[in-house]
């Protein structure tokens, strides 16, 4: 496969050979990044449309590879949240292809010139959007990240090195073969997308410490993975550690809307970073909404862990422990707290949240505006489920990840998040 070294580090063995292997990948990625920076929008779109078509054509092969990964994962007793992220089905493969097409349909950010202005000297000064260069992406379980990451990196003119988890190795290889075929059909370097073949964890360490080859690293996975990347990286990192998301039902909420949002935010999928983990309810409306929510959650098999005031209304709820307010369950478990108004809700979110996604349900415009201003999260919502915090839903086509940092990129990272700005000056023989 052109996406990997001819001799993988697994076969050669040893720390030195893994270091050499990773440097080979890095050198090829750096060369491919130069070619990708010159690629035209037409060439990049041709590769993306070819990839979308090939993913459809190879759907059966991708699903067969994924079935092998799932069997191995169940044998290794992976938890349900990881199995959910790992599993592909025809709809998810079709969604991958659709996401690639959406990326192709988006405007090309590379070369865009912003804020071009004349200065008193007569020169024009502005900023141009340019690719980051080589993007390293480390991810667990989700094989769809292979297609999403490749599509976004290609459209933004970057090369990428992808290091998926060993549990998705067969799926990632099947998708990677589709990517290589699409790049070749479009006349672009197949080394623009390289998948790390070795499952040795030392490869991650090398990827994080090659600033001469890698410009930025994006980890997508569990908290331990992201923490390791943040600690060891010698290149910039775009990351979020966890998704402890909240929905606050205000005293002036529409009850029907509140129930719909609170149910969807928790039960639509359990193993995602934008799933609600804590429900906050204003005391003034708690007795109106909690009984119905308790009944619905029971039907979904959701375990409730409540404060004392919650348990007075929902005696079936277990007592919430202090650590529950800080936990990303990624499971059918929900912490529930009754609060005294908006101030307490905002204070709780800013203290216990992970700065990922938080929502308010209210019909009061002033309260909604306060919530939007004062909740310090990368996505803040009014009368909408936290499950919308997603690049696809935001119109990005797909996302490379979600950043809870405040610099460079924040929230779902799409095409613009994979570019940088440089200053440009236009003159006509001007001298100072």
TORKOL-4160 file (C-alpha; in steps of 0.2 Angstrom, whole numbers, padded with zeros to 4 digits, m for minus):
432
<pt num="1" X="0000" Y="0000" Z="0000"/>
<pt num="2" X="0007" Y="0017" Z="m0004"/>
<pt num="3" X="0000" Y="0024" Z="0012"/>
<pt num="4" X="0013" Y="0014" Z="0022"/>
<pt num="5" X="0031" Y="0010" Z="0022"/>
<pt num="6" X="0035" Y="m0005" Z="0011"/>
<pt num="7" X="0042" Y="m0013" Z="0026"/>
<pt num="8" X="0031" Y="m0009" Z="0041"/>
<pt num="9" X="0039" Y="m0006" Z="0058"/>
<pt num="10" X="0030" Y="m0021" Z="0065"/>
<pt num="11" X="0039" Y="m0033" Z="0054"/>
<pt num="12" X="0056" Y="m0024" Z="0057"/>
<pt num="13" X="0054" Y="m0022" Z="0076"/>
<pt num="14" X="0064" Y="m0012" Z="0088"/>
<pt num="15" X="0063" Y="0006" Z="0094"/>
<pt num="16" X="0076" Y="0012" Z="0081"/>
<pt num="17" X="0066" Y="0004" Z="0067"/>
<pt num="18" X="0050" Y="0012" Z="0073"/>
<pt num="19" X="0059" Y="0029" Z="0074"/>
<pt num="20" X="0066" Y="0027" Z="0056"/>
<pt num="21" X="0049" Y="0021" Z="0050"/>
<pt num="22" X="0040" Y="0036" Z="0057"/>
<pt num="23" X="0053" Y="0048" Z="0050"/>
<pt num="24" X="0050" Y="0040" Z="0033"/>
<pt num="25" X="0032" Y="0044" Z="0034"/>
<pt num="26" X="0036" Y="0061" Z="0040"/>
<pt num="27" X="0048" Y="0065" Z="0026"/>
<pt num="28" X="0035" Y="0059" Z="0013"/>
<pt num="29" X="0021" Y="0069" Z="0021"/>
<pt num="30" X="0032" Y="0084" Z="0021"/>
<pt num="31" X="0035" Y="0082" Z="0002"/>
<pt num="32" X="0017" Y="0078" Z="m0001"/>
<pt num="33" X="0011" Y="0094" Z="0008"/>
<pt num="34" X="0021" Y="0105" Z="m0004"/>
<pt num="35" X="0012" Y="0097" Z="m0018"/>
<pt num="36" X="m0005" Y="0099" Z="m0010"/>
<pt num="37" X="m0002" Y="0117" Z="m0006"/>
<pt num="38" X="0000" Y="0119" Z="m0025"/>
<pt num="39" X="m0015" Y="0108" Z="m0029"/>
<pt num="40" X="m0030" Y="0117" Z="m0038"/>
<pt num="41" X="m0047" Y="0117" Z="m0031"/>
<pt num="42" X="m0052" Y="0106" Z="m0046"/>
<pt num="43" X="m0039" Y="0093" Z="m0042"/>
<pt num="44" X="m0044" Y="0092" Z="m0024"/>
<pt num="45" X="m0062" Y="0091" Z="m0028"/>
<pt num="46" X="m0059" Y="0077" Z="m0041"/>
<pt num="47" X="m0050" Y="0067" Z="m0027"/>
<pt num="48" X="m0065" Y="0070" Z="m0015"/>
<pt num="49" X="m0078" Y="0065" Z="m0027"/>
<pt num="50" X="m0069" Y="0050" Z="m0033"/>
<pt num="51" X="m0067" Y="0045" Z="m0014"/>
<pt num="52" X="m0085" Y="0047" Z="m0011"/>
<pt num="53" X="m0089" Y="0035" Z="m0026"/>
<pt num="54" X="m0076" Y="0023" Z="m0021"/>
<pt num="55" X="m0082" Y="0022" Z="m0003"/>
<pt num="56" X="m0099" Y="0017" Z="m0010"/>
<pt num="57" X="m0092" Y="0004" Z="m0022"/>
<pt num="58" X="m0081" Y="m0004" Z="m0008"/>
<pt num="59" X="m0095" Y="m0003" Z="0005"/>
<pt num="60" X="m0096" Y="m0022" Z="0006"/>
<pt num="61" X="m0077" Y="m0024" Z="0008"/>
<pt num="62" X="m0077" Y="m0010" Z="0021"/>
<pt num="63" X="m0091" Y="m0019" Z="0031"/>
<pt num="64" X="m0082" Y="m0035" Z="0030"/>
<pt num="65" X="m0066" Y="m0028" Z="0037"/>
<pt num="66" X="m0076" Y="m0019" Z="0051"/>
<pt num="67" X="m0085" Y="m0036" Z="0056"/>
<pt num="68" X="m0067" Y="m0043" Z="0059"/>
<pt num="69" X="m0063" Y="m0028" Z="0070"/>
<pt num="70" X="m0079" Y="m0030" Z="0079"/>
<pt num="71" X="m0077" Y="m0049" Z="0082"/>
<pt num="72" X="m0059" Y="m0045" Z="0089"/>
<pt num="73" X="m0066" Y="m0031" Z="0100"/>
<pt num="74" X="m0079" Y="m0042" Z="0108"/>
<pt num="75" X="m0067" Y="m0055" Z="0111"/>
<pt num="76" X="m0056" Y="m0042" Z="0120"/>
<pt num="77" X="m0071" Y="m0036" Z="0130"/>
<pt num="78" X="m0071" Y="m0018" Z="0124"/>
<pt num="79" X="m0085" Y="m0008" Z="0132"/>
<pt num="80" X="m0101" Y="m0004" Z="0124"/>
<pt num="81" X="m0097" Y="0014" Z="0121"/>
<pt num="82" X="m0081" Y="0009" Z="0111"/>
<pt num="83" X="m0090" Y="m0004" Z="0102"/>
<pt num="84" X="m0103" Y="0009" Z="0096"/>
<pt num="85" X="m0090" Y="0020" Z="0090"/>
<pt num="86" X="m0081" Y="0006" Z="0081"/>
<pt num="87" X="m0096" Y="m0001" Z="0072"/>
<pt num="88" X="m0100" Y="0003" Z="0054"/>
<pt num="89" X="m0116" Y="m0001" Z="0045"/>
<pt num="90" X="m0122" Y="0003" Z="0027"/>
<pt num="91" X="m0130" Y="0019" Z="0033"/>
<pt num="92" X="m0113" Y="0025" Z="0042"/>
<pt num="93" X="m0103" Y="0021" Z="0026"/>
<pt num="94" X="m0115" Y="0031" Z="0016"/>
<pt num="95" X="m0114" Y="0045" Z="0028"/>
<pt num="96" X="m0095" Y="0044" Z="0027"/>
<pt num="97" X="m0097" Y="0046" Z="0008"/>
<pt num="98" X="m0110" Y="0060" Z="0010"/>
<pt num="99" X="m0098" Y="0069" Z="0021"/>
<pt num="100" X="m0084" Y="0068" Z="0009"/>
<pt num="101" X="m0096" Y="0076" Z="m0005"/>
<pt num="102" X="m0101" Y="0090" Z="0007"/>
<pt num="103" X="m0083" Y="0094" Z="0010"/>
<pt num="104" X="m0080" Y="0094" Z="m0009"/>
<pt num="105" X="m0095" Y="0106" Z="m0011"/>
<pt num="106" X="m0088" Y="0118" Z="0002"/>
<pt num="107" X="m0078" Y="0134" Z="m0004"/>
<pt num="108" X="m0059" Y="0131" Z="m0005"/>
<pt num="109" X="m0052" Y="0141" Z="0009"/>
<pt num="110" X="m0034" Y="0141" Z="0003"/>
<pt num="111" X="m0029" Y="0157" Z="m0005"/>
<pt num="112" X="m0043" Y="0167" Z="0002"/>
<pt num="113" X="m0038" Y="0185" Z="0005"/>
<pt num="114" X="m0046" Y="0195" Z="0020"/>
<pt num="115" X="m0046" Y="0213" Z="0026"/>
<pt num="116" X="m0035" Y="0220" Z="0011"/>
<pt num="117" X="m0034" Y="0238" Z="0015"/>
<pt num="118" X="m0024" Y="0253" Z="0008"/>
<pt num="119" X="m0011" Y="0260" Z="0020"/>
<pt num="120" X="m0006" Y="0279" Z="0020"/>
<pt num="121" X="0010" Y="0274" Z="0012"/>
<pt num="122" X="0000" Y="0267" Z="m0003"/>
<pt num="123" X="0004" Y="0248" Z="0000"/>
<pt num="124" X="m0011" Y="0236" Z="0002"/>
<pt num="125" X="m0010" Y="0225" Z="0017"/>
<pt num="126" X="m0021" Y="0210" Z="0020"/>
<pt num="127" X="m0020" Y="0192" Z="0026"/>
<pt num="128" X="m0021" Y="0176" Z="0016"/>
<pt num="129" X="m0027" Y="0159" Z="0021"/>
<pt num="130" X="m0014" Y="0145" Z="0019"/>
<pt num="131" X="m0013" Y="0126" Z="0023"/>
<pt num="132" X="m0005" Y="0121" Z="0040"/>
<pt num="133" X="0006" Y="0109" Z="0031"/>
<pt num="134" X="0007" Y="0091" Z="0039"/>
<pt num="135" X="m0007" Y="0086" Z="0051"/>
<pt num="136" X="m0005" Y="0071" Z="0062"/>
<pt num="137" X="m0021" Y="0064" Z="0068"/>
<pt num="138" X="m0022" Y="0051" Z="0082"/>
<pt num="139" X="m0039" Y="0042" Z="0085"/>
<pt num="140" X="m0047" Y="0028" Z="0093"/>
<pt num="141" X="m0061" Y="0016" Z="0088"/>
<pt num="142" X="m0070" Y="0027" Z="0075"/>
<pt num="143" X="m0065" Y="0021" Z="0058"/>
<pt num="144" X="m0075" Y="0035" Z="0050"/>
<pt num="145" X="m0062" Y="0047" Z="0056"/>
<pt num="146" X="m0051" Y="0040" Z="0042"/>
<pt num="147" X="m0062" Y="0046" Z="0029"/>
<pt num="148" X="m0067" Y="0063" Z="0037"/>
<pt num="149" X="m0049" Y="0067" Z="0041"/>
<pt num="150" X="m0043" Y="0063" Z="0024"/>
<pt num="151" X="m0056" Y="0073" Z="0016"/>
<pt num="152" X="m0054" Y="0089" Z="0027"/>
<pt num="153" X="m0035" Y="0088" Z="0026"/>
<pt num="154" X="m0035" Y="0086" Z="0007"/>
<pt num="155" X="m0048" Y="0100" Z="0004"/>
<pt num="156" X="m0038" Y="0112" Z="0015"/>
<pt num="157" X="m0022" Y="0108" Z="0005"/>
<pt num="158" X="m0013" Y="0098" Z="0019"/>
<pt num="159" X="m0005" Y="0081" Z="0020"/>
<pt num="160" X="m0009" Y="0070" Z="0035"/>
<pt num="161" X="m0002" Y="0056" Z="0045"/>
<pt num="162" X="m0016" Y="0045" Z="0052"/>
<pt num="163" X="m0014" Y="0034" Z="0067"/>
<pt num="164" X="m0030" Y="0024" Z="0071"/>
<pt num="165" X="m0032" Y="0013" Z="0086"/>
<pt num="166" X="m0028" Y="m0006" Z="0084"/>
<pt num="167" X="m0046" Y="m0010" Z="0087"/>
<pt num="168" X="m0050" Y="m0003" Z="0070"/>
<pt num="169" X="m0035" Y="m0008" Z="0061"/>
<pt num="170" X="m0044" Y="m0018" Z="0047"/>
<pt num="171" X="m0058" Y="m0005" Z="0045"/>
<pt num="172" X="m0045" Y="0009" Z="0043"/>
<pt num="173" X="m0035" Y="m0001" Z="0031"/>
<pt num="174" X="m0050" Y="m0004" Z="0020"/>
<pt num="175" X="m0055" Y="0014" Z="0020"/>
<pt num="176" X="m0036" Y="0019" Z="0017"/>
<pt num="177" X="m0036" Y="0009" Z="0001"/>
<pt num="178" X="m0051" Y="0019" Z="m0005"/>
<pt num="179" X="m0042" Y="0035" Z="m0002"/>
<pt num="180" X="m0026" Y="0030" Z="m0011"/>
<pt num="181" X="m0036" Y="0025" Z="m0026"/>
<pt num="182" X="m0045" Y="0042" Z="m0026"/>
<pt num="183" X="m0029" Y="0052" Z="m0025"/>
<pt num="184" X="m0021" Y="0042" Z="m0039"/>
<pt num="185" X="m0036" Y="0044" Z="m0050"/>
<pt num="186" X="m0035" Y="0063" Z="m0047"/>
<pt num="187" X="m0016" Y="0064" Z="m0050"/>
<pt num="188" X="m0012" Y="0069" Z="m0033"/>
<pt num="189" X="0002" Y="0061" Z="m0022"/>
<pt num="190" X="m0004" Y="0046" Z="m0013"/>
<pt num="191" X="0008" Y="0050" Z="0001"/>
<pt num="192" X="m0004" Y="0065" Z="0005"/>
<pt num="193" X="m0013" Y="0053" Z="0016"/>
<pt num="194" X="m0003" Y="0040" Z="0025"/>
<pt num="195" X="m0009" Y="0027" Z="0038"/>
<pt num="196" X="0003" Y="0022" Z="0052"/>
<pt num="197" X="0004" Y="0003" Z="0050"/>
<pt num="198" X="0012" Y="m0002" Z="0066"/>
<pt num="199" X="0001" Y="m0004" Z="0082"/>
<pt num="200" X="0016" Y="m0001" Z="0093"/>
<pt num="201" X="0012" Y="0014" Z="0105"/>
<pt num="202" X="0030" Y="0020" Z="0102"/>
<pt num="203" X="0024" Y="0027" Z="0085"/>
<pt num="204" X="0013" Y="0039" Z="0094"/>
<pt num="205" X="0028" Y="0046" Z="0104"/>
<pt num="206" X="0038" Y="0049" Z="0088"/>
<pt num="207" X="0023" Y="0057" Z="0079"/>
<pt num="208" X="0022" Y="0069" Z="0093"/>
<pt num="209" X="0040" Y="0074" Z="0093"/>
<pt num="210" X="0044" Y="0077" Z="0075"/>
<pt num="211" X="0041" Y="0096" Z="0073"/>
<pt num="212" X="0052" Y="0095" Z="0057"/>
<pt num="213" X="0039" Y="0085" Z="0049"/>
<pt num="214" X="0023" Y="0088" Z="0058"/>
<pt num="215" X="0015" Y="0105" Z="0060"/>
<pt num="216" X="0000" Y="0101" Z="0072"/>
<pt num="217" X="m0007" Y="0085" Z="0080"/>
<pt num="218" X="m0025" Y="0082" Z="0083"/>
<pt num="219" X="m0030" Y="0068" Z="0096"/>
<pt num="220" X="m0047" Y="0060" Z="0095"/>
<pt num="221" X="m0051" Y="0047" Z="0108"/>
<pt num="222" X="m0052" Y="0044" Z="0127"/>
<pt num="223" X="m0046" Y="0056" Z="0140"/>
<pt num="224" X="m0030" Y="0046" Z="0144"/>
<pt num="225" X="m0025" Y="0047" Z="0125"/>
<pt num="226" X="m0028" Y="0066" Z="0124"/>
<pt num="227" X="m0019" Y="0069" Z="0141"/>
<pt num="228" X="m0004" Y="0059" Z="0135"/>
<pt num="229" X="m0004" Y="0069" Z="0118"/>
<pt num="230" X="m0005" Y="0086" Z="0127"/>
<pt num="231" X="0009" Y="0081" Z="0139"/>
<pt num="232" X="0021" Y="0074" Z="0127"/>
<pt num="233" X="0019" Y="0084" Z="0111"/>
<pt num="234" X="0032" Y="0095" Z="0104"/>
<pt num="235" X="0021" Y="0102" Z="0091"/>
<pt num="236" X="0004" Y="0112" Z="0093"/>
<pt num="237" X="m0011" Y="0101" Z="0098"/>
<pt num="238" X="m0029" Y="0104" Z="0094"/>
<pt num="239" X="m0039" Y="0094" Z="0108"/>
<pt num="240" X="m0053" Y="0092" Z="0120"/>
<pt num="241" X="m0051" Y="0080" Z="0135"/>
<pt num="242" X="m0069" Y="0076" Z="0138"/>
<pt num="243" X="m0087" Y="0081" Z="0134"/>
<pt num="244" X="m0096" Y="0084" Z="0150"/>
<pt num="245" X="m0111" Y="0092" Z="0142"/>
<pt num="246" X="m0126" Y="0100" Z="0151"/>
<pt num="247" X="m0144" Y="0105" Z="0147"/>
<pt num="248" X="m0152" Y="0118" Z="0158"/>
<pt num="249" X="m0171" Y="0118" Z="0159"/>
<pt num="250" X="m0176" Y="0136" Z="0164"/>
<pt num="251" X="m0192" Y="0141" Z="0174"/>
<pt num="252" X="m0198" Y="0149" Z="0158"/>
<pt num="253" X="m0195" Y="0134" Z="0147"/>
<pt num="254" X="m0208" Y="0127" Z="0135"/>
<pt num="255" X="m0211" Y="0110" Z="0144"/>
<pt num="256" X="m0214" Y="0101" Z="0127"/>
<pt num="257" X="m0198" Y="0108" Z="0120"/>
<pt num="258" X="m0188" Y="0105" Z="0136"/>
<pt num="259" X="m0193" Y="0086" Z="0137"/>
<pt num="260" X="m0189" Y="0084" Z="0118"/>
<pt num="261" X="m0172" Y="0092" Z="0120"/>
<pt num="262" X="m0167" Y="0083" Z="0136"/>
<pt num="263" X="m0172" Y="0066" Z="0130"/>
<pt num="264" X="m0163" Y="0068" Z="0113"/>
<pt num="265" X="m0147" Y="0075" Z="0121"/>
<pt num="266" X="m0145" Y="0060" Z="0132"/>
<pt num="267" X="m0153" Y="0045" Z="0122"/>
<pt num="268" X="m0150" Y="0048" Z="0104"/>
<pt num="269" X="m0132" Y="0041" Z="0106"/>
<pt num="270" X="m0123" Y="0037" Z="0122"/>
<pt num="271" X="m0105" Y="0036" Z="0117"/>
<pt num="272" X="m0102" Y="0053" Z="0109"/>
<pt num="273" X="m0093" Y="0068" Z="0117"/>
<pt num="274" X="m0108" Y="0079" Z="0113"/>
<pt num="275" X="m0121" Y="0068" Z="0123"/>
<pt num="276" X="m0128" Y="0077" Z="0139"/>
<pt num="277" X="m0121" Y="0070" Z="0155"/>
<pt num="278" X="m0129" Y="0082" Z="0167"/>
<pt num="279" X="m0147" Y="0089" Z="0167"/>
<pt num="280" X="m0150" Y="0105" Z="0177"/>
<pt num="281" X="m0168" Y="0110" Z="0181"/>
<pt num="282" X="m0175" Y="0126" Z="0188"/>
<pt num="283" X="m0184" Y="0122" Z="0205"/>
<pt num="284" X="m0199" Y="0132" Z="0199"/>
<pt num="285" X="m0202" Y="0120" Z="0184"/>
<pt num="286" X="m0194" Y="0104" Z="0191"/>
<pt num="287" X="m0211" Y="0096" Z="0197"/>
<pt num="288" X="m0218" Y="0099" Z="0180"/>
<pt num="289" X="m0204" Y="0091" Z="0169"/>
<pt num="290" X="m0195" Y="0078" Z="0180"/>
<pt num="291" X="m0209" Y="0065" Z="0182"/>
<pt num="292" X="m0212" Y="0064" Z="0163"/>
<pt num="293" X="m0193" Y="0064" Z="0160"/>
<pt num="294" X="m0190" Y="0051" Z="0173"/>
<pt num="295" X="m0203" Y="0040" Z="0164"/>
<pt num="296" X="m0196" Y="0042" Z="0147"/>
<pt num="297" X="m0178" Y="0039" Z="0153"/>
<pt num="298" X="m0184" Y="0023" Z="0162"/>
<pt num="299" X="m0190" Y="0017" Z="0146"/>
<pt num="300" X="m0173" Y="0020" Z="0138"/>
<pt num="301" X="m0165" Y="0011" Z="0152"/>
<pt num="302" X="m0156" Y="0027" Z="0158"/>
<pt num="303" X="m0149" Y="0026" Z="0176"/>
<pt num="304" X="m0153" Y="0043" Z="0185"/>
<pt num="305" X="m0141" Y="0050" Z="0199"/>
<pt num="306" X="m0149" Y="0064" Z="0207"/>
<pt num="307" X="m0147" Y="0077" Z="0221"/>
<pt num="308" X="m0158" Y="0077" Z="0236"/>
<pt num="309" X="m0171" Y="0088" Z="0228"/>
<pt num="310" X="m0172" Y="0078" Z="0212"/>
<pt num="311" X="m0174" Y="0062" Z="0222"/>
<pt num="312" X="m0189" Y="0070" Z="0232"/>
<pt num="313" X="m0197" Y="0070" Z="0215"/>
<pt num="314" X="m0190" Y="0055" Z="0207"/>
<pt num="315" X="m0187" Y="0042" Z="0221"/>
<pt num="316" X="m0180" Y="0029" Z="0209"/>
<pt num="317" X="m0165" Y="0040" Z="0206"/>
<pt num="318" X="m0149" Y="0035" Z="0215"/>
<pt num="319" X="m0140" Y="0048" Z="0226"/>
<pt num="320" X="m0128" Y="0058" Z="0215"/>
<pt num="321" X="m0110" Y="0057" Z="0221"/>
<pt num="322" X="m0099" Y="0073" Z="0221"/>
<pt num="323" X="m0089" Y="0065" Z="0206"/>
<pt num="324" X="m0104" Y="0063" Z="0196"/>
<pt num="325" X="m0105" Y="0081" Z="0192"/>
<pt num="326" X="m0088" Y="0080" Z="0184"/>
<pt num="327" X="m0090" Y="0064" Z="0175"/>
<pt num="328" X="m0092" Y="0060" Z="0156"/>
<pt num="329" X="m0102" Y="0044" Z="0157"/>
<pt num="330" X="m0103" Y="0039" Z="0139"/>
<pt num="331" X="m0116" Y="0027" Z="0145"/>
<pt num="332" X="m0135" Y="0027" Z="0149"/>
<pt num="333" X="m0131" Y="0036" Z="0165"/>
<pt num="334" X="m0137" Y="0054" Z="0169"/>
<pt num="335" X="m0134" Y="0066" Z="0183"/>
<pt num="336" X="m0149" Y="0077" Z="0188"/>
<pt num="337" X="m0148" Y="0092" Z="0199"/>
<pt num="338" X="m0162" Y="0105" Z="0204"/>
<pt num="339" X="m0155" Y="0123" Z="0204"/>
<pt num="340" X="m0161" Y="0139" Z="0210"/>
<pt num="341" X="m0162" Y="0149" Z="0194"/>
<pt num="342" X="m0150" Y="0154" Z="0180"/>
<pt num="343" X="m0136" Y="0160" Z="0191"/>
<pt num="344" X="m0134" Y="0144" Z="0199"/>
<pt num="345" X="m0135" Y="0134" Z="0183"/>
<pt num="346" X="m0121" Y="0145" Z="0174"/>
<pt num="347" X="m0110" Y="0143" Z="0190"/>
<pt num="348" X="m0112" Y="0124" Z="0190"/>
<pt num="349" X="m0108" Y="0123" Z="0171"/>
<pt num="350" X="m0093" Y="0134" Z="0172"/>
<pt num="351" X="m0087" Y="0124" Z="0187"/>
<pt num="352" X="m0090" Y="0106" Z="0182"/>
<pt num="353" X="m0091" Y="0107" Z="0163"/>
<pt num="354" X="m0078" Y="0103" Z="0151"/>
<pt num="355" X="m0081" Y="0118" Z="0140"/>
<pt num="356" X="m0088" Y="0107" Z="0126"/>
<pt num="357" X="m0106" Y="0110" Z="0123"/>
<pt num="358" X="m0120" Y="0117" Z="0135"/>
<pt num="359" X="m0138" Y="0121" Z="0131"/>
<pt num="360" X="m0152" Y="0131" Z="0139"/>
<pt num="361" X="m0171" Y="0128" Z="0136"/>
<pt num="362" X="m0180" Y="0144" Z="0139"/>
<pt num="363" X="m0193" Y="0156" Z="0131"/>
<pt num="364" X="m0185" Y="0171" Z="0139"/>
<pt num="365" X="m0174" Y="0181" Z="0127"/>
<pt num="366" X="m0164" Y="0190" Z="0140"/>
<pt num="367" X="m0160" Y="0174" Z="0150"/>
<pt num="368" X="m0155" Y="0165" Z="0133"/>
<pt num="369" X="m0143" Y="0180" Z="0129"/>
<pt num="370" X="m0135" Y="0179" Z="0146"/>
<pt num="371" X="m0133" Y="0160" Z="0145"/>
<pt num="372" X="m0124" Y="0163" Z="0128"/>
<pt num="373" X="m0113" Y="0176" Z="0135"/>
<pt num="374" X="m0108" Y="0169" Z="0151"/>
<pt num="375" X="m0106" Y="0150" Z="0148"/>
<pt num="376" X="m0088" Y="0147" Z="0144"/>
<pt num="377" X="m0090" Y="0133" Z="0132"/>
<pt num="378" X="m0085" Y="0130" Z="0114"/>
<pt num="379" X="m0103" Y="0128" Z="0108"/>
<pt num="380" X="m0118" Y="0136" Z="0118"/>
<pt num="381" X="m0135" Y="0132" Z="0112"/>
<pt num="382" X="m0153" Y="0139" Z="0115"/>
<pt num="383" X="m0168" Y="0127" Z="0113"/>
<pt num="384" X="m0158" Y="0114" Z="0104"/>
<pt num="385" X="m0150" Y="0097" Z="0109"/>
<pt num="386" X="m0132" Y="0096" Z="0112"/>
<pt num="387" X="m0131" Y="0082" Z="0099"/>
<pt num="388" X="m0130" Y="0096" Z="0086"/>
<pt num="389" X="m0112" Y="0100" Z="0091"/>
<pt num="390" X="m0105" Y="0092" Z="0076"/>
<pt num="391" X="m0096" Y="0097" Z="0061"/>
<pt num="392" X="m0108" Y="0089" Z="0049"/>
<pt num="393" X="m0123" Y="0098" Z="0058"/>
<pt num="394" X="m0114" Y="0114" Z="0058"/>
<pt num="395" X="m0112" Y="0114" Z="0039"/>
<pt num="396" X="m0093" Y="0110" Z="0039"/>
<pt num="397" X="m0096" Y="0094" Z="0029"/>
<pt num="398" X="m0086" Y="0084" Z="0042"/>
<pt num="399" X="m0075" Y="0088" Z="0057"/>
<pt num="400" X="m0057" Y="0084" Z="0061"/>
<pt num="401" X="m0062" Y="0085" Z="0080"/>
<pt num="402" X="m0069" Y="0097" Z="0093"/>
<pt num="403" X="m0057" Y="0109" Z="0101"/>
<pt num="404" X="m0061" Y="0116" Z="0119"/>
<pt num="405" X="m0045" Y="0126" Z="0118"/>
<pt num="406" X="m0047" Y="0145" Z="0115"/>
<pt num="407" X="m0032" Y="0148" Z="0103"/>
<pt num="408" X="m0032" Y="0144" Z="0084"/>
<pt num="409" X="m0048" Y="0134" Z="0083"/>
<pt num="410" X="m0063" Y="0132" Z="0095"/>
<pt num="411" X="m0077" Y="0120" Z="0093"/>
<pt num="412" X="m0079" Y="0108" Z="0078"/>
<pt num="413" X="m0064" Y="0110" Z="0068"/>
<pt num="414" X="m0067" Y="0110" Z="0049"/>
<pt num="415" X="m0058" Y="0117" Z="0034"/>
<pt num="416" X="m0054" Y="0134" Z="0041"/>
<pt num="417" X="m0047" Y="0127" Z="0057"/>
<pt num="418" X="m0035" Y="0117" Z="0046"/>
<pt num="419" X="m0028" Y="0133" Z="0039"/>
<pt num="420" X="m0017" Y="0147" Z="0045"/>
<pt num="421" X="m0016" Y="0166" Z="0041"/>
<pt num="422" X="m0001" Y="0175" Z="0034"/>
<pt num="423" X="0001" Y="0193" Z="0030"/>
<pt num="424" X="0003" Y="0199" Z="0012"/>
<pt num="425" X="0008" Y="0216" Z="0006"/>
<pt num="426" X="0004" Y="0222" Z="m0012"/>
<pt num="427" X="0014" Y="0237" Z="m0019"/>
<pt num="428" X="0020" Y="0244" Z="m0035"/>
<pt num="429" X="0038" Y="0248" Z="m0032"/>
<pt num="430" X="0034" Y="0256" Z="m0015"/>
<pt num="431" X="0049" Y="0259" Z="m0003"/>
<pt num="432" X="0050" Y="0266" Z="0014"/>
